Amino acid sequence: MIIKINLNKKQKSKKFKPKVDKSSVISFIPYIIVPILAAAAVVYSMQSFLQNKINDVTDNIASYNSKISMLMPKVQKVAAIRKVQNQILQKINIIRTLKKEQQGPIGYTFSLTSAIPKFAWINSLKSNNGNISISGVALDGQVVSMFMKKIKKTGFFNSINLIQTAETKKQDLSLQNFSLTMKSKYKKPVVKRP
């Protein structure tokens, strides 16, 4: 038996190199490049679309900001007016409350003075247990009639009667003296004693 010993280094193994046909590679290039170009075109169009949207939104924001800066002084004026309006409404509510609380001599005295027409003057006002008598001077009978209607509208009086009218002259003017009687609707509260 004979043994062969190889003292050489390892034998080099041959690498397998497949043969590539250049024409088949060239024919395969369009299948790679066309999708890449299409994807790039889609990305570019999406990017330009988004950029246009961003520009539109930026322009809208700038437009709205300019409108806001123009409207802010008006908004501040409206806020100031609303503040004043609220203060006035509070005062009106206080006055309404006070008017509701007016009773008795204060209430009917205020009502009578507010009912006096422009061309009428009161000379005397007497009150006795709710019976009131007024005498005064007016420009004419229509002013006296207007005075009586205003007194009735106050809601404080009933049984308003014209007692007398008489013509009088003062400084070459013909005026009407008048006398009225009425009853106050105010009733004194009954004080309960313990």
N, CA, C and O of each residue as an XYZ file, in Angstrom:
776
protein
N       0.803     -1.137      0.000
C       0.000      0.000      0.000
C       0.877      1.241      0.000
O       1.905      1.340      0.670
N       0.420      2.123     -0.755
C       1.232      3.326     -0.912
C       0.374      4.514     -0.522
O      -0.775      4.651     -0.942
N       0.959      5.352      0.280
C       0.266      6.557      0.717
C       0.965      7.725      0.060
O       2.189      7.860      0.057
N       0.086      8.581     -0.510
C       0.606      9.797     -1.125
C       0.352     10.962     -0.185
O      -0.765     11.150      0.297
N       1.339     11.701      0.059
C       1.216     12.858      0.920
C       1.500     14.078      0.061
O       2.499     14.158     -0.654
N       0.638     14.959      0.159
C       0.783     16.213     -0.597
C       1.273     17.270      0.385
O       0.581     17.615      1.343
N       2.434     17.760      0.140
C       3.040     18.718      1.016
C       2.725     20.169      0.585
O       3.154     21.126      1.230
N       2.043     20.293     -0.408
C       1.656     21.632     -0.880
C       0.564     22.209      0.018
O      -0.172     21.509      0.713
N       0.520     23.454     -0.048
C      -0.550     24.126      0.689
C      -1.865     23.715      0.112
O      -1.945     23.021     -0.901
N      -2.878     24.152      0.770
C      -4.221     23.812      0.326
C      -4.409     24.268     -1.079
O      -3.911     25.305     -1.517
N      -5.096     23.507     -1.718
C      -5.381     23.888     -3.092
C      -6.445     24.961     -3.114
O      -7.416     24.977     -2.357
N      -6.185     25.833     -4.026
C      -7.138     26.914     -4.162
C      -8.350     26.404     -4.867
O      -8.297     25.733     -5.898
N      -9.477     26.767     -4.239
C     -10.709     26.362     -4.896
C     -11.058     27.419     -5.905
O     -10.866     28.612     -5.672
N     -11.535     27.006     -6.944
C     -11.890     27.930     -8.005
C     -13.232     28.549     -7.710
O     -14.197     27.868     -7.363
N     -13.269     29.897     -7.861
C     -14.518     30.602     -7.646
C     -15.364     30.475     -8.869
O     -14.905     30.501    -10.011
N     -16.665     30.331     -8.556
C     -17.609     30.191     -9.664
C     -18.042     31.575    -10.099
O     -18.622     32.310     -9.299
N     -17.796     31.934    -11.270
C     -18.219     33.205    -11.820
C     -19.235     32.920    -12.888
O     -18.934     32.387    -13.956
N     -20.491     33.310    -12.550
C     -21.508     33.062    -13.581
C     -21.318     34.049    -14.713
O     -20.876     35.180    -14.510
N     -21.635     33.632    -15.820
C     -21.534     34.501    -16.973
C     -22.800     35.332    -17.061
O     -23.913     34.808    -17.087
N     -22.599     36.650    -17.108
C     -23.734     37.558    -17.214
C     -23.736     38.115    -18.607
O     -22.734     38.583    -19.147
N     -24.897     38.039    -19.143
C     -25.051     38.560    -20.502
C     -25.409     40.045    -20.401
O     -26.407     40.413    -19.782
N     -24.581     40.888    -21.017
C     -24.781     42.325    -20.926
C     -26.085     42.755    -21.575
O     -26.690     43.716    -21.100
N     -26.521     42.150    -22.554
C     -27.765     42.537    -23.234
C     -28.973     42.269    -22.347
O     -29.943     43.027    -22.371
N     -28.920     41.196    -21.565
C     -30.051     40.934    -20.673
C     -30.084     41.956    -19.533
O     -31.168     42.323    -19.078
N     -28.917     42.426    -19.059
C     -28.858     43.443    -18.013
C     -29.401     44.756    -18.553
O     -30.159     45.442    -17.867
N     -29.030     45.106    -19.751
C     -29.506     46.343    -20.369
C     -31.015     46.281    -20.586
O     -31.696     47.295    -20.435
N     -31.529     45.160    -20.923
C     -32.975     45.053    -21.108
C     -33.719     45.091    -19.770
O     -34.907     45.414    -19.728
N     -33.018     44.760    -18.670
C     -33.643     44.778    -17.354
C     -33.624     46.174    -16.710
O     -34.416     46.421    -15.800
N     -32.761     47.084    -17.142
C     -32.613     48.436    -16.592
C     -33.925     49.224    -16.640
O     -34.267     49.855    -15.641
N     -34.666     49.222    -17.728
C     -35.923     49.996    -17.718
C     -36.883     49.548    -16.622
O     -37.622     50.372    -16.083
N     -36.888     48.296    -16.290
C     -37.768     47.817    -15.234
C     -37.369     48.359    -13.858
O     -38.199     48.369    -12.950
N     -36.175     48.792    -13.687
C     -35.701     49.361    -12.428
C     -35.818     50.892    -12.458
O     -36.322     51.499    -11.514
N     -35.356     51.494    -13.529
C     -35.294     52.954    -13.610
C     -36.688     53.571    -13.716
O     -36.950     54.585    -13.069
N     -37.585     52.996    -14.506
C     -38.922     53.577    -14.689
C     -39.680     53.658    -13.367
O     -40.234     54.719    -13.080
N     -39.745     52.621    -12.548
C     -40.428     52.766    -11.265
C     -39.760     53.787    -10.345
O     -40.435     54.517     -9.619
N     -38.419     53.829    -10.385
C     -37.723     54.812     -9.548
C     -38.077     56.222     -9.999
O     -38.363     57.085     -9.169
N     -38.060     56.460    -11.305
C     -38.423     57.778    -11.834
C     -39.895     58.112    -11.521
O     -40.219     59.249    -11.178
N     -40.767     57.122    -11.640
C     -42.184     57.354    -11.330
C     -42.356     57.692     -9.853
O     -43.116     58.594     -9.501
N     -41.650     56.966     -8.992
C     -41.726     57.241     -7.558
C     -41.185     58.641     -7.255
O     -41.749     59.363     -6.433
N     -40.096     59.016     -7.919
C     -39.524     60.351     -7.717
C     -40.504     61.430     -8.187
O     -40.645     62.468     -7.541
N     -41.182     61.179     -9.315
C     -42.161     62.147     -9.827
C     -43.338     62.282     -8.857
O     -43.822     63.384     -8.600
N     -43.787     61.145     -8.325
C     -44.893     61.180     -7.365
C     -44.480     61.936     -6.093
O     -45.243     62.754     -5.579
N     -43.279     61.662     -5.594
C     -42.781     62.346     -4.394
C     -42.665     63.843     -4.661
O     -43.045     64.656     -3.818
N     -42.140     64.210     -5.835
C     -41.998     65.629     -6.174
C     -43.364     66.318     -6.271
O     -43.549     67.424     -5.763
N     -44.321     65.645     -6.935
C     -45.649     66.264     -7.076
C     -46.346     66.378     -5.720
O     -47.025     67.371     -5.458
N     -46.184     65.373     -4.858
C     -46.768     65.442     -3.512
C     -46.121     66.568     -2.713
O     -46.797     67.314     -2.004
N     -44.799     66.678     -2.840
C     -44.094     67.722     -2.109
C     -44.520     69.102     -2.598
O     -44.733     70.002     -1.786
N     -44.648     69.282     -3.906
C     -45.070     70.590     -4.425
C     -46.521     70.879     -4.044
O     -46.862     72.023     -3.742
N     -47.399     69.834     -4.055
C     -48.784     70.006     -3.644
C     -48.848     70.448     -2.177
O     -49.568     71.386     -1.834
N     -48.085     69.759     -1.316
C     -48.069     70.108      0.100
C     -47.477     71.498      0.321
O     -47.944     72.248      1.178
N     -46.444     71.838     -0.460
C     -45.845     73.162     -0.331
C     -46.847     74.245     -0.736
O     -46.911     75.297     -0.100
N     -47.628     73.994     -1.787
C     -48.666     74.950     -2.200
C     -49.719     75.102     -1.105
O     -50.169     76.210     -0.814
N     -50.109     73.970     -0.499
C     -51.076     74.029      0.594
C     -50.514     74.832      1.762
O     -51.218     75.660      2.341
N     -49.268     74.596      2.107
C     -48.627     75.326      3.207
C     -48.583     76.813      2.886
O     -48.858     77.649      3.747
N     -48.236     77.141      1.640
C     -48.195     78.560      1.238
C     -49.587     79.192      1.336
O     -49.720     80.321      1.808
N     -50.629     78.467      0.889
C     -51.994     78.986      0.985
C     -52.392     79.227      2.436
O     -52.961     80.267      2.766
N     -52.089     78.258      3.303
C     -52.430     78.406      4.712
C     -51.659     79.573      5.326
O     -52.214     80.339      6.114
N     -50.388     79.710      4.970
C     -49.579     80.825      5.472
C     -50.152     82.162      5.010
O     -50.220     83.117      5.783
N     -50.568     82.223      3.727
C     -51.182     83.462      3.217
C     -52.492     83.764      3.948
O     -52.765     84.914      4.292
N     -53.305     82.718      4.184
C     -54.564     82.910      4.916
C     -54.303     83.404      6.341
O     -55.001     84.290      6.834
N     -53.300     82.831      6.991
C     -52.965     83.253      8.358
C     -52.543     84.711      8.356
O     -52.960     85.483      9.220
N     -51.713     85.094      7.384
C     -51.271     86.492      7.311
C     -52.460     87.416      7.059
O     -52.557     88.495      7.645
N     -53.372     86.977      6.173
C     -54.568     87.785      5.881
C     -55.438     87.926      7.124
O     -55.905     89.021      7.437
N     -55.657     86.815      7.837
C     -56.475     86.861      9.043
C     -55.807     87.714     10.124
O     -56.481     88.460     10.836
N     -54.493     87.600     10.243
C     -53.783     88.415     11.238
C     -53.917     89.904     10.930
O     -54.078     90.717     11.840
N     -53.849     90.266      9.630
C     -54.007     91.683      9.279
C     -55.435     92.146      9.561
O     -55.646     93.266     10.027
N     -56.421     91.280      9.277
C     -57.812     91.632      9.581
C     -58.015     91.771     11.090
O     -58.705     92.679     11.553
N     -57.412     90.867     11.842
C     -57.533     90.922     13.303
C     -56.913     92.214     13.831
O     -57.484     92.872     14.700
N     -55.743     92.575     13.304
C     -55.104     93.805     13.777
C     -55.934     95.031     13.420
O     -55.910     96.024     14.146
N     -56.674     94.975     12.301
C     -57.547     96.089     11.935
C     -58.798     96.113     12.814
O     -59.301     97.188     13.140
N     -59.307     94.937     13.203
C     -60.549     94.858     13.963
C     -60.352     94.984     15.474
O     -61.310     95.283     16.188
N     -59.154     94.769     15.973
C     -58.935     94.804     17.416
C     -59.344     96.130     18.059
O     -59.965     96.108     19.121
N     -59.020     97.294     17.459
C     -59.491     98.537     18.087
C     -61.017     98.600     18.173
O     -61.566     99.093     19.158
N     -61.700     98.101     17.138
C     -63.163     98.102     17.163
C     -63.676     97.155     18.236
O     -64.638     97.471     18.937
N     -63.040     95.995     18.369
C     -63.443     95.028     19.399
C     -63.255     95.641     20.786
O     -64.093     95.457     21.668
N     -62.154     96.370     20.975
C     -61.914     97.009     22.261
C     -62.959     98.085     22.537
O     -63.408     98.235     23.673
N     -63.356     98.845     21.492
C     -64.396     99.855     21.670
C     -65.719     99.202     22.042
O     -66.433     99.683     22.921
N     -66.045     98.084     21.355
C     -67.290     97.365     21.660
C     -67.261     96.849     23.099
O     -68.264     96.918     23.808
N     -66.122     96.340     23.519
C     -66.008     95.842     24.902
C     -66.206     96.985     25.895
O     -66.864     96.818     26.922
N     -65.629     98.154     25.578
C     -65.803     99.308     26.470
C     -67.259     99.750     26.508
O     -67.782    100.096     27.567
N     -67.917     99.737     25.342
C     -69.337    100.114     25.283
C     -70.184     99.119     26.064
O     -71.108     99.510     26.779
N     -69.873     97.842     25.930
C     -70.637     96.824     26.679
C     -70.444     96.993     28.187
O     -71.372     96.782     28.968
N     -69.242     97.370     28.582
C     -68.986     97.591     30.004
C     -69.843     98.753     30.513
O     -70.471     98.662     31.568
N     -69.856     99.848     29.743
C     -70.675    101.012     30.123
C     -72.154    100.633     30.115
O     -72.914    101.035     30.997
N     -72.555     99.851     29.103
C     -73.952     99.416     29.003
C     -74.344     98.594     30.231
O     -75.437     98.773     30.768
N     -73.469     97.700     30.678
C     -73.762     96.898     31.868
C     -73.885     97.780     33.109
O     -74.743     97.552     33.962
N     -73.011     98.798     33.200
C     -73.105     99.717     34.339
C     -74.429    100.475     34.303
O     -75.075    100.652     35.336
N     -74.832    100.920     33.115
C     -76.104    101.650     32.989
C     -77.272    100.739     33.340
O     -78.200    101.156     34.033
N     -77.229     99.479     32.861
C     -78.310     98.537     33.184
C     -78.392     98.282     34.688
O     -79.486     98.142     35.236
N     -77.242     98.222     35.353
C     -77.260     98.050     36.804
C     -77.926     99.246     37.478
O     -78.713     99.085     38.411
N     -77.603    100.446     36.998
C     -78.213    101.645     37.572
C     -79.710    101.675     37.310
O     -80.497    102.044     38.182
N     -80.100    101.278     36.085
C     -81.534    101.234     35.754
C     -82.254    100.240     36.665
O     -83.352    100.518     37.147
N     -81.640     99.090     36.897
C     -82.262     98.095     37.782
C     -82.387     98.627     39.206
O     -83.379     98.363     39.886
N     -81.383     99.374     39.654
C     -81.467     99.970     40.994
C     -82.616    100.972     41.048
O     -83.382    101.001     42.011
N     -82.729    101.803     39.990
C     -83.812    102.792     39.944
C     -85.167    102.093     39.921
O     -86.097    102.520     40.606
N     -85.287    101.017     39.134
C     -86.559    100.268     39.091
C     -86.905     99.712     40.463
O     -88.052     99.771     40.907
N     -85.894     99.172     41.120
C     -86.134     98.631     42.456
C     -86.590     99.722     43.410
O     -87.519     99.528     44.193
N     -85.926    100.877     43.336
C     -86.316    101.987     44.210
C     -87.729    102.467     43.900
O     -88.493    102.801     44.806
N     -88.072    102.500     42.605
C     -89.431    102.930     42.242
C     -90.474    101.953     42.774
O     -91.540    102.363     43.233
N     -90.162    100.654     42.709
C     -91.106     99.668     43.236
C     -91.279     99.831     44.739
O     -92.355     99.603     45.292
N     -90.184    100.234     45.381
C     -90.232    100.370     46.832
C     -90.833    101.695     47.276
O     -91.129    101.869     48.458
N     -91.018    102.636     46.347
C     -91.624    103.920     46.717
C     -93.068    103.689     47.142
O     -93.855    103.063     46.432
N     -93.380    104.197     48.281
C     -94.739    104.079     48.773
C     -95.108    105.351     49.506
O     -94.253    106.164     49.860
N     -96.385    105.500     49.721
C     -96.874    106.588     50.548
C     -96.568    107.955     49.999
O     -96.484    108.142     48.785
N     -96.403    108.903     50.881
C     -96.220    110.298     50.481
C     -95.051    110.492     49.517
O     -95.147    111.291     48.585
N     -93.958    109.778     49.728
C     -92.817    109.930     48.817
C     -93.196    109.462     47.424
O     -92.892    110.133     46.437
N     -93.857    108.318     47.334
C     -94.257    107.782     46.033
C     -95.216    108.687     45.308
O     -95.014    108.979     44.130
N     -96.284    109.153     45.997
C     -97.242    109.955     45.248
C     -96.741    111.357     45.004
O     -97.138    111.981     44.019
N     -95.863    111.891     45.883
C     -95.271    113.208     45.611
C     -94.393    113.143     44.372
O     -94.443    114.026     43.516
N     -93.588    112.090     44.283
C     -92.744    111.922     43.092
C     -93.605    111.752     41.849
O     -93.311    112.332     40.803
N     -94.674    110.954     41.959
C     -95.563    110.728     40.811
C     -96.206    112.018     40.349
O     -96.271    112.291     39.150
N     -96.685    112.821     41.300
C     -97.324    114.091     40.939
C     -96.342    115.044     40.271
O     -96.663    115.672     39.262
N     -95.147    115.147     40.836
C     -94.175    116.076     40.242
C     -93.732    115.620     38.862
O     -93.477    116.449     37.989
N     -93.638    114.310     38.653
C     -93.243    113.834     37.317
C     -94.395    113.933     36.324
O     -94.161    113.917     35.116
N     -95.653    114.036     36.811
C     -96.819    114.120     35.914
C     -97.142    115.550     35.502
O     -97.950    115.758     34.597
N     -96.530    116.534     36.142
C     -96.848    117.935     35.817
C     -96.393    118.235     34.385
O     -95.213    118.073     34.074
N     -97.305    118.668     33.512
C     -96.918    118.986     32.130
C     -96.039    120.240     32.068
O     -95.831    120.929     33.066
N     -95.543    120.502     30.888
C     -94.602    121.599     30.680
C     -95.206    122.963     31.026
O     -94.527    123.797     31.625
N     -96.447    123.201     30.664
C     -97.053    124.520     30.861
C     -98.092    124.510     31.974
O     -99.175    125.075     31.825
N     -97.756    123.862     33.098
C     -98.624    123.865     34.274
C     -97.766    124.085     35.504
O     -96.606    123.677     35.543
N     -98.350    124.744     36.528
C     -97.641    125.041     37.758
C     -98.559    124.706     38.925
O     -99.758    124.979     38.882
N     -97.999    124.128     39.945
C     -98.771    123.780     41.142
C     -98.578    124.906     42.171
O     -97.452    125.289     42.489
N     -99.693    125.417     42.676
C     -99.640    126.447     43.723
C     -99.762    125.836     45.110
O     -99.106    126.286     46.049
N    -100.609    124.803     45.242
C    -100.755    124.179     46.561
C    -101.079    122.700     46.405
O    -101.705    122.267     45.437
N    -100.632    121.956     47.389
C    -100.861    120.516     47.449
C    -101.166    120.182     48.903
O    -100.352    120.434     49.791
N    -102.344    119.613     49.138
C    -102.744    119.259     50.499
C    -103.142    117.795     50.525
O    -103.755    117.278     49.591
N    -102.779    117.143     51.613
C    -103.114    115.733     51.779
C    -103.671    115.536     53.176
O    -103.113    116.021     54.159
N    -104.804    114.802     53.248
C    -105.416    114.527     54.538
C    -106.021    113.126     54.478
O    -107.034    112.907     53.814
N    -105.392    112.181     55.176
C    -105.865    110.785     55.214
C    -106.072    110.192     53.829
O    -107.063    109.501     53.594
N    -105.158    110.451     52.918
C    -105.251    109.883     51.576
C    -106.061    110.698     50.599
O    -106.060    110.398     49.405
N    -106.765    111.735     51.072
C    -107.492    112.643     50.171
C    -106.557    113.799     49.826
O    -106.062    114.498     50.710
N    -106.325    113.987     48.539
C    -105.365    114.982     48.084
C    -106.099    116.047     47.285
O    -106.965    115.737     46.467
N    -105.745    117.309     47.529
C    -106.292    118.409     46.730
C    -105.120    119.220     46.190
O    -104.150    119.510     46.891
N    -105.252    119.573     44.916
C    -104.206    120.322     44.221
C    -104.853    121.543     43.596
O    -105.951    121.459     43.044
N    -104.175    122.678     43.682
C    -104.601    123.849     42.924
C    -103.375    124.386     42.203
O    -102.255    124.326     42.710
N    -103.619    124.919     40.987
C    -102.510    125.415     40.210
C    -102.975    126.229     39.028
O    -104.150    126.579     38.919
N    -102.041    126.528     38.144
C    -102.295    127.330     36.954
C    -101.747    126.572     35.758
O    -100.671    125.976     35.823
N    -102.521    126.602     34.634
C    -102.082    125.959     33.404
C    -102.289    126.913     32.241
O    -103.037    127.886     32.343
N    -101.623    126.624     31.144
C    -101.733    127.476     29.959
C    -103.148    127.474     29.415
O    -103.671    128.516     29.020
N    -103.778    126.280     29.394
C    -105.161    126.186     28.932
C    -105.787    124.900     29.461
O    -105.161    124.156     30.216
N    -107.021    124.652     29.056
C    -107.756    123.475     29.525
C    -107.137    122.165     29.049
O    -107.226    121.151     29.742
N    -106.513    122.174     27.879
C    -105.879    120.949     27.369
C    -104.718    120.521     28.263
O    -104.510    119.329     28.488
N    -103.976    121.480     28.763
C    -102.856    121.154     29.658
C    -103.387    120.552     30.953
O    -102.790    119.620     31.491
N    -104.506    121.078     31.460
C    -105.121    120.521     32.679
C    -105.558    119.083     32.412
O    -105.331    118.202     33.241
N    -106.188    118.840     31.252
C    -106.623    117.492     30.887
C    -105.434    116.546     30.776
O    -105.505    115.403     31.227
N    -104.343    117.017     30.178
C    -103.129    116.200     30.051
C    -102.578    115.855     31.434
O    -102.132    114.731     31.663
N    -102.609    116.815     32.351
C    -102.147    116.604     33.720
C    -102.969    115.511     34.398
O    -102.413    114.636     35.062
N    -104.279    115.559     34.236
C    -105.149    114.548     34.857
C    -104.870    113.157     34.285
O    -104.859    112.174     35.026
N    -104.646    113.071     32.977
C    -104.343    111.769     32.359
C    -103.018    111.217     32.878
O    -102.905    110.025     33.163
N    -102.018    112.085     33.000
C    -100.715    111.638     33.512
C    -100.817    111.170     34.958
O    -100.180    110.193     35.352
N    -101.630    111.879     35.747
C    -101.819    111.459     37.147
C    -102.435    110.069     37.192
O    -102.024    109.229     37.993
N    -103.426    109.824     36.330
C    -104.086    108.518     36.314
C    -103.103    107.408     35.933
O    -103.164    106.309     36.483
N    -102.193    107.697     34.988
C    -101.234    106.693     34.525
C    -100.214    106.309     35.588
O     -99.614    105.237     35.500
N    -100.003    107.159     36.593
C     -99.011    106.832     37.623
C     -99.398    105.587     38.404
O     -98.526    104.866     38.887
N    -100.691    105.324     38.533
C    -101.137    104.152     39.276
C    -101.225    104.374     40.781
O    -101.604    103.458     41.510
N    -100.880    105.581     41.270
C    -100.941    105.869     42.694
C    -102.287    106.450     43.124
O    -102.593    106.488     44.315
N    -103.095    106.905     42.157
C    -104.298    107.660     42.511
C    -105.532    107.097     41.813
O    -105.439    106.467     40.759
N    -106.683    107.339     42.423
C    -107.960    107.044     41.781
C    -108.940    108.164     42.151
O    -108.613    109.041     42.951
N    -110.099    108.129     41.586
C    -111.126    109.159     41.821
C    -110.581    110.568     41.562
O    -110.728    111.457     42.400
N    -109.960    110.765     40.416
C    -109.406    112.076     40.064
C    -110.541    112.938     39.521
O    -111.169    112.590     38.521
N    -110.799    114.058     40.181
C    -111.922    114.937     39.803
C    -111.431    116.361     39.613
O    -110.638    116.880     40.399
N    -111.924    116.977     38.550
C    -111.670    118.394     38.318
C    -112.754    119.169     39.052
O    -113.932    119.032     38.721
N    -112.393    119.966     40.026
C    -113.360    120.702     40.843
C    -113.709    122.032     40.194
O    -114.875    122.424     40.143
N    -112.696    122.714     39.702
C    -112.969    124.052     39.214
C    -111.880    124.463     38.229
O    -110.713    124.108     38.390
N    -112.281    125.217     37.205
C    -111.344    125.930     36.334
C    -111.860    127.347     36.188
O    -113.068    127.583     36.136
N    -110.947    128.271     36.124
C    -111.338    129.673     35.962
C    -110.237    130.380     35.173
O    -109.048    130.154     35.399
N    -110.649    131.221     34.265
C    -109.686    131.955     33.458
C    -109.120    133.095     34.294
O    -109.832    133.758     35.048
N    -107.827    133.298     34.138
C    -107.154    134.383     34.837
C    -106.154    135.036     33.889
O    -105.688    134.403     32.941
N    -105.825    136.289     34.142
C    -104.872    137.018     33.301
C    -103.636    137.289     34.142
O    -103.710    137.759     35.278
N    -102.498    136.973     33.539
C    -101.222    137.286     34.175
C    -100.292    137.791     33.086
O    -100.002    137.082     32.123
N     -99.835    139.006     33.244
C     -98.930    139.646     32.288
C     -99.452    139.512     30.864
O     -98.728    139.065     29.974
N    -100.671    139.888     30.652
C    -101.349    139.867     29.358
C    -101.506    138.466     28.762
O    -101.687    138.338     27.551
N    -101.441    137.409     29.587
C    -101.673    136.035     29.122
C    -102.962    135.525     29.741
O    -103.249    135.778     30.911
N    -103.730    134.807     28.945
C    -104.936    134.155     29.461
C    -104.550    132.766     29.923
O    -104.156    131.928     29.111
N    -104.657    132.512     31.214
C    -104.293    131.222     31.808
C    -105.508    130.625     32.502
O    -106.530    131.291     32.665
N    -105.390    129.365     32.911
C    -106.480    128.657     33.592
C    -106.048    128.314     35.008
O    -105.057    127.612     35.205
N    -106.788    128.805     35.991
C    -106.639    128.323     37.364
C    -107.419    127.013     37.449
O    -108.494    126.896     36.861
N    -106.894    126.035     38.168
C    -107.625    124.771     38.292
C    -107.497    124.223     39.699
O    -106.566    124.546     40.437
N    -108.458    123.386     40.045
C    -108.436    122.669     41.327
C    -108.820    121.221     41.060
O    -109.793    120.948     40.358
N    -108.052    120.296     41.624
C    -108.300    118.857     41.468
C    -108.374    118.209     42.839
O    -107.758    118.669     43.801
N    -109.142    117.132     42.903
C    -109.102    116.275     44.095
C    -108.892    114.846     43.625
O    -109.261    114.488     42.506
N    -108.304    114.045     44.476
C    -108.068    112.633     44.155
C    -107.831    111.878     45.444
O    -107.654    112.473     46.507
N    -107.829    110.563     45.339
C    -107.560    109.728     46.497
C    -106.295    108.930     46.229
O    -106.090    108.410     45.132
N    -105.466    108.843     47.234
C    -104.236    108.056     47.127
C    -104.562    106.588     47.342
O    -105.380    106.248     48.196
N    -103.930    105.727     46.577
C    -104.117    104.280     46.764
C    -103.242    103.747     47.893
O    -103.374    102.596     48.308
N    -102.358    104.593     48.377
C    -101.451    104.174     49.450
C    -102.215    103.997     50.745
O    -103.004    104.851     51.149
N    -101.965    102.882     51.375
C    -102.567    102.643     52.694
C    -101.432    102.427     53.669
O    -100.496    101.673     53.404
N    -101.530    103.096     54.792
C    -100.491    102.950     55.797
C    -100.461    101.507     56.267
O    -101.502    100.897     56.508
N     -99.264    100.974     56.391
C     -99.182     99.604     56.906
C     -99.656     99.552     58.348
O     -99.393    100.450     59.148
N    -100.350     98.494     58.647
C    -100.850     98.319     60.019
C     -99.712     97.774     60.854
O     -99.122     96.738     60.547
N     -99.422     98.494     61.910
C     -98.345     98.064     62.807
C     -98.944     97.142     63.839
O     -99.832     97.529     64.599
N     -98.461     95.941     63.858
C     -98.959     94.963     64.832
C     -98.146     95.091     66.101
O     -96.915     95.070     66.098
N     -98.879     95.221     67.172
C     -98.203     95.330     68.464
C     -98.195     93.960     69.128
O     -99.157     93.197     69.043
N     -97.097     93.679     69.781
C     -97.020     92.356     70.430
C     -97.914     92.245     71.636
O     -97.955     91.197     72.280
